[in-house]
Each structure stands twice: as structure tokens, then as C-alpha cells.
Amino acid sequence: MIKSIFSSIISQEEKEVKINSIEFQILSFTNRIRRITSHLKLHKKDFLSQRGLRKILGKRQRLLGYLSKKNEVRYKKVINQLGIRELKTR
């Protein structure tokens, strides 16, 4: 019984690590962006959804910028997997 409780705690911690990773956050933002974009193709005058889309795009851009500064290899891997354009550097 103690082993099963301990193993469930470990698996829960591993899940939290995956969910809190930068790659997972970028993936979830990308999925939301694609879903909202398809919604806006049907409803062109939904201005609140357009605002939400811009906010999510900004969050994803900040996360990508942070990842590119911290680890270039992981950044390139995420960009290639999701099919996102690279950030413009100033």
C-alpha cells in the first residue's frame, strides 16, 4: 500500500514537471491560437476573440524569447516541431 501511494506521488510530480515546462506551455498556447484562428475565419467581427488571440500571441512570443535566450537547441526543436516562424531579432 505504501509503495502504490509513493508511485502515484512520483507520477503526479512528473506530470506537473511536464505541464510546467516551457515547451508544454508553448504547445498549449499554439493549440489555443489555432483554435481561435479557425473560429475567427467563421466569425470575422468577433473582436473580443481577436483581443484574446493577440494576448495569447504575446504570451507565446515572450516564452519563445525566453527559451531562445536560455537554450537555443530546445528553441529550435520546438520551432521545428510546431511549425512556427522564428522570432525577429532587433
N, C-alpha and C positions, 0 to 999 in steps of 0.2 A: 504494500500500500504506500509506503513512503517513497519507494522508487517511482511509482506512477505519478505521484504528486510532483516529485522533483523533475521528472522528464517533461511534465506538462508546463512547469515553470520555465524550463530551458527553452522549450519550443515557443512559448509566448514571448520570451525575451528576444529570440531570433526573429520572430515576426515583427516586433517593434523596431528592431535594428533595420530590417528591410524597409519598413514603412517610413522610417525617419531618414533614410538615405536620400541624398540629393538626387540620385538617378530616379528613384521611385517618385519623388515629388515632381520632377520634370516630366516623367511619363504620365502622371495623373493630370498635370496641367495640360499636356499635349492632347490627351483624350478629351478633356473638357473643351479645349479650343476647337477641336474637330467637330464635336457635337454641337457647339454653339454656332459654328460656321455653317453647318448644314441646316440648322434652324433658321439662320438669317437669310439663307438662299430662298426660303419659302416666305418669310415674314420680313420684308425689307425695311419696314418702318418701325420695327421693334427697337426703339432707341435705348431702352434700359438694358436689353441684351447686348447691344453694341458697347455700352459703357462697361458692362461686366466683362466682355471679351477683351477690351483694352486693359482693364485692370489685371486680368489673368495673364495677358501677354507681357505686361510689365513685370509681374512676379517671376514668370518663367525666364525672362531676359536677365533679371538680376541673379537668379540662380545659375544660369548658364555662365554669366560673367564671373561669378564666384568660383564655379567649377573650373573655368578656363585658367584662372589665376592659381588655384591650388594644385590642380593635376591635369595637365594637358592631354595625357593619354586617355584618361577617363572621359574627358570632354569630347575628344574626337570620336571615341567609341559610342557615346550617347548620341552625338550628332548623326553619325552614320546609321545607327540602328533606327532612329526615329525619322530620318529623312528631313531634318531641319537644316536651314541655311546657317552658316557660321555668323557669329556676331561681327558687326562692323567695328573696327578699332579706330579710335580717334587719333 
